[in-house]
């Protein structure tokens, strides 16, 4: 595999310099106040927020992980990523949960709980626990990002992957720390533009590299052992390599992950771009734009998978060579943990003279004269490591000029995800823990400095956790099916059940979240579906039981929340605050919102599938999928697009009440 040239490093360094300079230019504007630092003063357009959201969810580690599933399964890998990579919760944010959260005018998801449950010990406790769990989740996501970055950078840098990752993360942390949400959004737009360019380039290269879908199917069968690699429709079973056995029963996995998305989607929307949006309409539009721009990710990833199949066929004509190489390395380094396997391979590849001649000579005999270029793809289990297909293709196949663009695009995905996670976690730490519990009298300058320190602490902890993780798939599975599942009960019930109270949410959050954390230490290899069932069951059960055993939220607070947010669900005792005309308007809105979701899900899945079929030249599958896509478009047009509000102001049918006016005035005063 070719090494990076000095000119490559210079181009990458210039891009980093541009991003850091752009971010730091935002520092004075971000430092005007907490609303400016964390939400950009709620002044950004839906276009900027939508593209920024795309860049945030277009993360490096996730891209490597999804590419690995596409490499193993073909386009059916999309259905495995119903787990989270297909971002199906976006359909719910587009339809209703995004606008529900925007209406609160809160700064963070934790502050939203004060809006929902009012003041008092229980409300303060749930705000603290929500902030704490949000920070833990963000640290887990940072660990996930770090693990992917270390695998990616280890393929290119002559230095330790850990040290190289630390340097890149330090650069991203620098501009995140000083630039706030202004810097995050502006730099994300730059990253997003580069990413879309890279997606188009990779898709065209992959399309041009294959003769037809039949030839691709034959080659993929030889390399992966999957005779149905080019098929798009989900089947009962699929071929999976060692270590991926739980995904063998595809239909079961798809149904299970879809259920997880429905439950999770109902509780979604508490994200910064929705709190920062100007109007309900902007919430829907930024979600639409985010989905459309995320579409470019899928043809790029199937493109990398196709090129990866061609690369592996070229590098390892003898399928047993990878297995034998792994056995030899483990014989010389029997104590190496899977988490540090790639670091070991990088050291052997870059500095072979430091190691025994029996090892290096044996690797040359097994892998051939170019063993150093073939070694990085050798997996711990004795097969090609699918999580490294993307960086291997990027380093081995692309010509230098294109490689620089693609390498920058992948580094951009890492930085955008890191900045978004860090900004969210720091907002929770400063606004909901430090300011709310430790220093209520803290002034703006003190809070900004605390934000800087909090950023450093959060990134450091996430970095350490990421370096010690065994694989990105294992870590991602725990985050989605364990940690976030442990909070689903309170996340859903808070929006749809009037009797849900702060004590119930606090107990459900603590119970489900702590169960997930304990499981990670006690049984880290627990099957994902078992993680989900246990953690979700605990969170729902505890939330319901504790809510019923404790006093309900004050009537005035619940009525204010319902008047402002206007959700559907079990709100019978509270609906009386609205007039018959208002209730009729709400019923129409809720009906359209709910009918939008299945069409939006169909539209989103087929939107991602269609360009992959084009890249594979699977034109027959494309024409079969297209009518489903058009059906999704028609349903969204009928139930969502035609109902979008035109005005950017509050609906005259639901004017602000006194408490809402006071809250809005207080927020403006605080930001000043």
TORVO-703346 format. One record per residue (C-alpha): residue in three letters; x, y, z. Coordinates in steps of 0.1 Angstrom, whole numbers, padded with zeros to 4 digits, always signed. Each point is the difference from the previous one (the first is absolute). Layout:
<atoms>
ALAXYZ ...
</atoms>
This chain:
<atoms>
UNK+0000+0000+0000 UNK+0014+0034-0010 UNK+0011+0024+0027 UNK-0011+0036+0002 UNK+0024+0024-0018 UNK+0012+0033+0015 UNK-0024+0019-0023 UNK-0029-0021+0013 UNK+0009+0009+0036 UNK+0003+0037-0011 UNK-0035+0000-0015 UNK-0015-0016+0030 UNK+0018+0024+0023 UNK-0013+0029-0021 UNK-0036-0013+0004 UNK+0004-0003+0038 UNK+0014+0035+0001 UNK-0031+0013-0020 UNK-0024-0017+0024 UNK+0017+0011+0032 UNK+0003+0036-0013 UNK-0037+0000-0010 UNK-0010-0013+0034 UNK+0021+0025+0019 UNK-0015+0028-0020 UNK-0033-0009+0016 UNK+0013+0002+0035 UNK-0009+0036+0007 UNK-0035-0004-0013 UNK-0004-0033+0020 UNK+0012+0016+0032 UNK-0030+0025+0001 UNK-0020-0023+0023 UNK-0011-0036+0006 UNK-0028+0002-0026 UNK+0026+0012-0025 UNK+0027-0025+0010 UNK-0023-0031-0001 UNK-0028+0009-0024 UNK+0015+0028-0022 UNK-0026+0024+0013 UNK-0028-0019-0018 UNK+0009+0020-0031 UNK+0011-0026-0024 UNK-0020-0010-0031 UNK-0015-0035-0005 UNK+0024-0005-0029 UNK+0031+0004+0022 UNK-0015-0021+0028 UNK-0010-0027-0024 UNK+0034-0003-0017 UNK+0017+0002+0034 UNK-0022-0028+0012 UNK+0010-0021-0030 UNK+0037+0006+0007 UNK-0006-0008+0037 UNK-0016-0034-0008 UNK+0025-0007-0028 UNK+0026-0013+0025 UNK+0032-0017-0010 UNK-0004-0030+0024 UNK-0036-0006-0012 UNK+0010+0002-0036 UNK+0027-0026+0006 UNK-0024-0022+0018 UNK-0028+0002-0025 UNK+0025-0006-0029 UNK+0011-0031+0018 UNK-0036-0014+0000 UNK-0004+0010-0037 UNK+0032-0018-0007 UNK-0012-0031+0017 UNK-0037+0000-0011 UNK-0003+0024-0029 UNK-0030+0024+0000 UNK-0017-0021+0026 UNK+0025+0016+0025 UNK-0024+0029+0000 UNK-0025-0021+0019 UNK+0025-0009+0027 UNK+0006+0037+0004 UNK-0037+0005+0009 UNK+0018-0003+0034 UNK+0010+0037-0003 UNK+0021+0006-0031 UNK-0031+0004-0022 UNK-0011+0028+0023 UNK-0037-0010-0002 UNK-0008+0022+0030 UNK+0003+0029-0024 UNK-0035-0008-0013 UNK-0015+0007+0035 UNK+0020+0032+0004 UNK-0012+0012-0034 UNK-0036-0008+0008 UNK-0005+0013+0035 UNK+0027-0006+0028 UNK+0023+0027-0014 UNK-0026+0028+0001 UNK-0013-0012+0034 UNK+0034+0006+0016 UNK+0006+0033-0018 UNK-0032+0015+0015 UNK+0015-0002+0035 UNK+0027+0026-0009 UNK+0024-0020+0023 UNK+0038+0000-0003 UNK+0006-0037+0007 UNK-0018-0033+0003 UNK+0005+0000+0037 UNK-0014+0035+0004 UNK-0030-0012-0019 UNK-0009-0021+0030 UNK-0005+0031+0022 UNK-0024+0012-0027 UNK-0018-0033+0001 UNK-0001-0006+0038 UNK+0006+0034+0016 UNK+0022+0008+0030 UNK+0005-0020+0031 UNK+0023-0029+0012 UNK-0014-0025-0024 UNK+0003+0022-0030 UNK+0035+0010+0010 UNK+0010-0036+0004 UNK-0013-0010-0034 UNK+0018+0029-0016 UNK+0032-0010+0017 UNK-0003-0037-0009 UNK-0010+0008-0036 UNK+0030+0023-0003 UNK+0022-0027+0015 UNK-0013-0027-0023 UNK+0003+0023-0030 UNK+0037+0006+0009 UNK+0006-0037+0004 UNK-0017-0007-0033 UNK+0021+0027-0017 UNK+0032-0014+0015 UNK-0010-0035-0013 UNK-0006+0015-0034 UNK+0034+0017+0002 UNK+0016-0033+0009 UNK-0017-0015-0030 UNK+0013+0028-0022 UNK+0035-0004+0014 UNK+0001-0037-0006 UNK-0009+0004-0036 UNK+0024+0029-0005 UNK+0029-0021+0015 UNK-0007-0028-0025 UNK-0003+0024-0029 UNK+0031+0021+0008 UNK+0021-0031+0008 UNK-0002-0009-0037 UNK+0017+0033-0011 UNK+0023+0012+0027 UNK+0035-0013+0006 UNK-0005+0008+0036 UNK-0021-0017+0027 UNK-0037+0001-0009 UNK-0007+0011+0036 UNK+0023+0030-0002 UNK-0012+0010-0035 UNK-0036-0002+0012 UNK+0008+0021+0031 UNK+0015+0027-0023 UNK-0030+0002-0023 UNK-0025+0001+0029 UNK+0020+0027+0017 UNK-0003+0022-0031 UNK-0038-0006-0002 UNK-0004+0006+0037 UNK+0019+0033-0003 UNK-0025+0017-0023 UNK-0030-0017+0016 UNK+0011+0014+0034 UNK+0002+0036-0011 UNK-0025+0003-0029 UNK-0032-0014+0017 UNK-0030-0009-0022 UNK+0007+0027-0025 UNK+0034-0016-0008 UNK-0015-0035+0001 UNK-0027+0009-0026 UNK+0023+0021-0023 UNK+0028-0026-0001 UNK-0026-0028-0004 UNK-0013+0017-0031 UNK+0036+0001-0014 UNK+0004-0037+0010 UNK-0034-0009-0016 UNK+0010+0016-0033 UNK+0032-0020-0002 UNK-0019-0032+0010 UNK-0025+0003-0028 UNK+0027+0005-0025 UNK+0018-0031+0013 UNK-0032-0020-0001 UNK-0005+0008-0037 UNK+0037-0008-0009 UNK+0000-0034+0018 UNK-0034-0010-0015 UNK+0012+0007-0035 UNK+0033-0018+0005 UNK-0018-0031+0013 UNK-0026+0001-0028 UNK+0027+0002-0026 UNK+0020-0029+0016 UNK-0025-0027-0007 UNK-0013-0014-0032 UNK-0035-0010+0011 UNK-0019-0012+0030 UNK+0005-0037-0009 UNK+0038+0003+0000 UNK-0001+0019+0033 UNK-0022-0028+0015 UNK+0025-0027-0011 UNK+0030+0019+0014 UNK-0018+0009+0032 UNK-0009-0037+0005 UNK+0037-0010-0004 UNK+0012+0026+0025 UNK-0027+0000+0027 UNK-0016-0034-0005 UNK-0034+0018-0004 UNK-0017-0013-0031 UNK-0028+0026+0002 UNK+0022+0030+0005 UNK-0017+0022-0026 UNK-0036-0008+0012 UNK-0018+0030+0016 UNK-0030-0016+0016 UNK+0003-0013+0036 UNK+0000-0038+0004 UNK-0005-0023+0029 UNK+0037-0008+0002 UNK+0033+0014-0013 UNK+0036-0012-0001 UNK+0021+0017+0028 UNK+0037-0004+0008 UNK+0014-0011+0034 UNK-0009+0025+0027 UNK-0033+0012-0017 UNK-0022-0031+0007 UNK-0028+0020+0017 UNK-0008+0017-0033 UNK-0005-0033-0018 UNK-0038+0000+0004 UNK-0006+0032-0019 UNK-0038+0003+0000 UNK-0001-0003+0038 UNK+0028+0026+0003 UNK-0018+0024-0023 UNK-0033-0003+0018 UNK+0017+0004+0034 UNK+0020+0030-0010 UNK-0031+0016-0017 UNK-0019-0004+0033 UNK+0029+0017+0018 UNK-0001+0029-0024 UNK-0037+0005+0005 UNK+0003+0000+0038 UNK+0031+0022-0002 UNK-0015+0023-0027 UNK-0030+0008+0022 UNK+0023+0013+0027 UNK+0025+0018-0024 UNK+0003+0037-0008 UNK+0019+0014+0030 UNK+0030+0011-0022 UNK+0017+0033-0003 UNK-0010+0007-0036 UNK-0037-0002+0010 UNK+0005+0022+0031 UNK+0019+0024-0023 UNK-0027+0000-0028 UNK-0020+0032-0006 UNK-0034-0017-0006 UNK-0020-0032-0003 UNK+0004+0002-0038 UNK+0037+0003+0003 UNK+0001-0032+0021 UNK-0017-0019-0028 UNK+0021+0015-0027 UNK+0034-0005+0016 UNK-0010-0037+0006 UNK-0009-0004-0036 UNK+0032+0015-0012 UNK+0020-0021+0025 UNK-0015-0032-0014 UNK+0005+0010-0036 UNK+0037+0009+0005 UNK+0006-0031+0021 UNK-0011-0020-0031 UNK+0034+0007-0016 UNK+0016-0020+0027 UNK-0015-0033-0011 UNK+0013-0002-0037 UNK+0034+0011+0014 UNK+0000-0029+0025 UNK-0011-0026-0024 UNK+0026+0014-0023 UNK+0027-0006+0026 UNK-0014-0035+0006 UNK+0002-0008-0037 UNK+0035+0013-0003 UNK+0009-0019+0032 UNK-0012-0033-0016 UNK+0023+0006-0030 UNK+0029+0010+0023 UNK-0003-0031+0022 UNK-0002-0022-0031 UNK+0033+0015-0012 UNK+0018+0000+0033 UNK-0010-0035+0012 UNK-0004-0024-0029 UNK+0006-0028+0026 UNK-0029+0003+0024 UNK+0019-0019+0028 UNK+0029+0025+0001 UNK-0018+0025+0023 UNK-0009-0028+0025 UNK+0035-0013+0001 UNK+0015+0035+0004 UNK-0023+0006+0030 UNK+0011-0033+0016 UNK+0037+0009-0004 UNK-0004+0034+0016 UNK-0019-0013+0029 UNK+0027-0026+0005 UNK+0026+0027+0005 UNK-0024+0023+0019 UNK-0023-0022+0019 UNK-0011+0026+0025 UNK-0012+0026-0025 UNK-0036+0011+0006 UNK-0023+0006-0030 UNK-0001+0037+0009 UNK+0037+0004-0006 UNK+0003-0024-0030 UNK+0001+0027-0027 UNK+0025+0020+0020 UNK+0023-0030+0000 UNK-0005-0006-0037 UNK+0008+0036-0007 UNK+0033-0002+0019 UNK+0010-0033-0017 UNK-0008+0015-0035 UNK+0017+0033+0005 UNK+0031-0012+0019 UNK+0006-0037-0008 UNK+0037+0000+0010 UNK-0010+0002+0036 UNK-0016-0034+0000 UNK+0013-0036-0002 UNK+0010-0012-0034 UNK-0021-0030+0005 UNK-0031+0022+0002 UNK+0008+0023-0029 UNK+0014-0029-0021 UNK-0031-0020+0007 UNK-0023+0028-0010 UNK+0019+0005-0032 UNK-0003-0037-0008 UNK-0038+0000+0008 UNK-0010+0033-0015 UNK+0027+0005-0027 UNK+0026+0026-0007 UNK-0024+0028+0005 UNK-0010-0013+0035 UNK+0004+0034+0017 UNK-0028+0014-0022 UNK-0022-0030+0005 UNK+0004-0003+0038 UNK-0023+0028+0012 UNK-0031-0018-0013 UNK+0007-0032+0020 UNK-0027-0002+0027 UNK+0005-0014+0035 UNK-0024-0028-0008 UNK+0020-0012-0030 UNK-0021+0016-0028 UNK+0001+0033-0018 UNK-0011+0027+0024 UNK-0031+0015-0016 UNK+0002+0031+0021 UNK+0033+0009-0018 UNK-0013-0003-0035 UNK-0007+0037-0004 UNK+0035+0013+0010 UNK+0017-0029-0019 UNK-0018+0010-0032 UNK+0008+0036+0005 UNK+0037-0007+0005 UNK+0005-0027-0027 UNK-0022+0007-0030 UNK-0006+0037-0003 UNK+0025+0022-0019 UNK+0017+0026+0022 UNK-0020+0030-0011 UNK-0034-0017+0006 UNK+0014-0016+0032 UNK+0007+0034+0015 UNK-0036+0011-0005 UNK-0014-0032+0014 UNK+0024-0001+0029 UNK-0010+0036+0009 UNK-0037-0010-0003 UNK+0004-0029+0024 UNK+0019+0022+0025 UNK-0027+0025-0004 UNK-0026-0026+0010 UNK+0020-0007+0032 UNK+0003+0036+0010 UNK-0037+0009-0007 UNK-0012-0028+0022 UNK+0025+0008+0028 UNK-0009+0037+0000 UNK-0037-0007+0002 UNK+0003-0026+0028 UNK+0023+0023+0020 UNK-0021+0030-0004 UNK-0031-0018+0012 UNK+0018-0016+0030 UNK+0016+0033+0010 UNK-0034+0017-0001 UNK-0014-0026+0024 UNK+0030+0003+0023 UNK+0001+0038+0002 UNK-0037+0010-0003 UNK-0016-0029+0018 UNK+0025-0011+0026 UNK+0025+0028+0007 UNK-0023+0030-0004 UNK-0031-0016+0013 UNK+0014-0019+0030 UNK+0035+0014+0008 UNK+0001+0037-0009 UNK-0033+0016-0007 UNK+0016+0034+0003 UNK+0026-0007-0026 UNK+0005+0027-0026 UNK+0004-0004-0037 UNK+0038+0000+0000 UNK+0002-0026+0027 UNK-0024-0022-0019 UNK+0020+0003-0032 UNK+0032-0010+0017 UNK-0018-0029+0017 UNK-0011-0011-0035 UNK+0036-0001-0011 UNK+0011-0021+0030 UNK-0030-0023-0004 UNK+0008-0006-0037 UNK+0035-0011+0009 UNK-0012-0024+0027 UNK-0027-0016-0021 UNK+0023-0005-0030 UNK+0027-0015+0022 UNK-0023-0026+0016 UNK-0015-0009-0034 UNK+0035-0004-0015 UNK+0011-0024+0027 UNK-0032-0021-0003 UNK+0003-0002-0038 UNK+0036-0012+0000 UNK-0009-0029+0022 UNK-0031-0011-0020 UNK+0002-0034-0018 UNK-0019+0010-0032 UNK-0021+0028-0013 UNK-0029-0024-0006 UNK+0000-0013+0036 UNK+0001+0036+0014 UNK-0027+0013-0024 UNK-0023-0030+0009 UNK+0003+0008+0037 UNK-0006+0037-0005 UNK-0032-0005-0020 UNK-0014-0032+0014 UNK+0012+0004+0036 UNK+0007+0035+0011 UNK-0026+0019-0020 UNK-0025-0028+0005 UNK+0003+0005+0037 UNK-0015+0035-0003 UNK-0028-0008-0025 UNK-0027-0004+0026 UNK+0002+0035+0014 UNK+0008+0015-0034 UNK-0032-0013-0014 UNK-0024+0003+0029 UNK+0010+0036+0008 UNK-0016+0011-0034 UNK-0031-0022-0001 UNK-0013-0006+0035 UNK-0013+0027+0022 UNK+0006-0020+0032 UNK+0037-0004-0006 UNK+0018+0021+0026 UNK+0035+0010+0009 UNK+0005-0027+0026 UNK-0010-0027-0025 UNK+0024+0015-0027 UNK+0028+0002+0025 UNK-0004-0035+0011 UNK-0004-0014-0035 UNK+0030+0019-0013 UNK+0022-0011+0030 UNK-0013-0036-0001 UNK+0003-0006-0037 UNK+0033+0019-0004 UNK+0018-0015+0029 UNK-0012-0035-0011 UNK+0016+0006-0034 UNK+0033+0013+0015 UNK+0002-0030+0024 UNK-0007-0024-0029 UNK+0029+0015-0019 UNK+0023-0009+0028 UNK-0015-0033+0010 UNK-0010-0015-0033 UNK+0013+0022-0029 UNK-0008-0027-0026 UNK-0037-0004+0008 UNK-0021-0003-0032 UNK-0014+0033-0012 UNK-0036-0011+0000 UNK+0003-0011+0036 UNK+0016+0033+0009 UNK-0029+0018-0016 UNK-0027-0020+0016 UNK+0015+0001+0035 UNK+0009+0037+0000 UNK-0032+0012-0017 UNK-0021-0022+0023 UNK+0017+0014+0031 UNK-0003+0036-0011 UNK-0037-0002-0009 UNK-0010-0021+0031 UNK+0018+0022+0025 UNK-0013+0032-0016 UNK-0036-0011+0001 UNK+0001-0015+0035 UNK+0018+0029+0017 UNK-0022+0026-0018 UNK-0032-0018+0013 UNK+0014-0003+0035 UNK+0009+0037+0003 UNK-0020+0032-0003 UNK-0008+0013-0035 UNK+0016+0031-0014 UNK-0017+0033+0010 UNK-0030+0006-0022 UNK+0011+0035-0011 UNK+0034-0014-0011 UNK-0016-0029-0020 UNK-0025+0023-0016 UNK+0027+0025-0010 UNK+0021-0028-0015 UNK-0030-0013-0019 UNK-0011+0034-0012 UNK+0034+0008-0014 UNK+0011-0034-0014 UNK-0034-0014-0011 UNK+0009-0037-0002 UNK-0023-0029-0007 UNK-0004-0030+0024 UNK-0016-0006+0034 UNK-0008+0036+0009 UNK-0037-0004+0007 UNK-0002+0020+0033 UNK+0019+0029-0015 UNK-0017+0004-0034 UNK-0027+0021+0017 UNK+0023+0030-0001 UNK-0006+0003-0037 UNK-0032+0012-0017 UNK-0019-0022-0024 UNK+0015+0018-0030 UNK+0035-0005+0014 UNK-0006-0037+0008 UNK-0013-0005-0036 UNK+0031+0017-0014 UNK+0023-0021+0022 UNK-0018-0032-0011 UNK+0006+0009-0037 UNK+0036+0008+0007 UNK+0006-0032+0019 UNK-0017-0022-0026 UNK+0022+0015-0027 UNK+0031-0004+0021 UNK-0006-0036+0007 UNK-0009-0009-0036 UNK+0032+0017-0012 UNK+0022-0024+0019 UNK-0004-0032-0019 UNK+0003+0018-0033 UNK+0031+0018+0012 UNK+0015-0033+0011 UNK-0007-0015-0034 UNK+0013+0030-0018 UNK+0032+0001+0021 UNK+0009-0037-0003 UNK-0006+0000-0038 UNK+0018+0033-0003 UNK+0031-0017+0014 UNK-0004-0032-0020 UNK-0006+0014-0035 UNK+0034+0017-0005 UNK+0018-0032+0013 UNK-0018-0020-0027 UNK+0011+0024-0026 UNK+0037-0002+0011 UNK-0002-0038-0002 UNK-0017+0002-0034 UNK-0029-0020+0014 UNK-0024+0018-0022 UNK-0027-0027+0003 UNK-0001+0005+0038 UNK+0000+0037-0005 UNK-0032+0000-0021 UNK-0017-0023+0026 UNK+0009+0024+0028 UNK-0009+0032-0017 UNK-0038-0004+0003 UNK+0004-0004+0038 UNK+0020+0032+0001 UNK-0027+0019-0019 UNK-0027-0014+0023 UNK+0020+0014+0030 UNK+0003+0034-0018 UNK-0037+0001-0008 UNK-0009-0007+0037 UNK+0024+0026+0013 UNK-0014+0025-0024 UNK-0036-0007+0010 UNK+0004-0001+0038 UNK+0031+0021+0007 UNK+0011+0024-0027 UNK-0035+0014-0007 UNK-0005+0006+0038 UNK+0033+0018+0007 UNK-0007+0034+0016 UNK+0009+0030-0022 UNK+0006+0025+0028 UNK+0030-0001+0022 UNK-0019+0012+0030 UNK-0022-0018+0026 UNK-0034-0011-0013 UNK-0026+0026+0008 UNK-0023-0028+0012 UNK+0024-0008+0028 UNK+0013+0033+0014 UNK+0027+0001+0028 UNK-0013-0002+0036 UNK+0014+0022+0028 UNK+0025-0025+0011 UNK+0013-0005-0035 UNK+0004+0038-0004 UNK+0019+0002+0033 UNK+0023-0029-0010 UNK+0008+0016-0033 UNK+0008+0033+0016 UNK+0022-0017+0027 UNK+0019-0018-0027 UNK+0007+0032-0019 UNK+0012+0017+0032 UNK+0023-0030+0009 UNK+0016+0001-0034 UNK+0007+0037+0003 
</atoms>
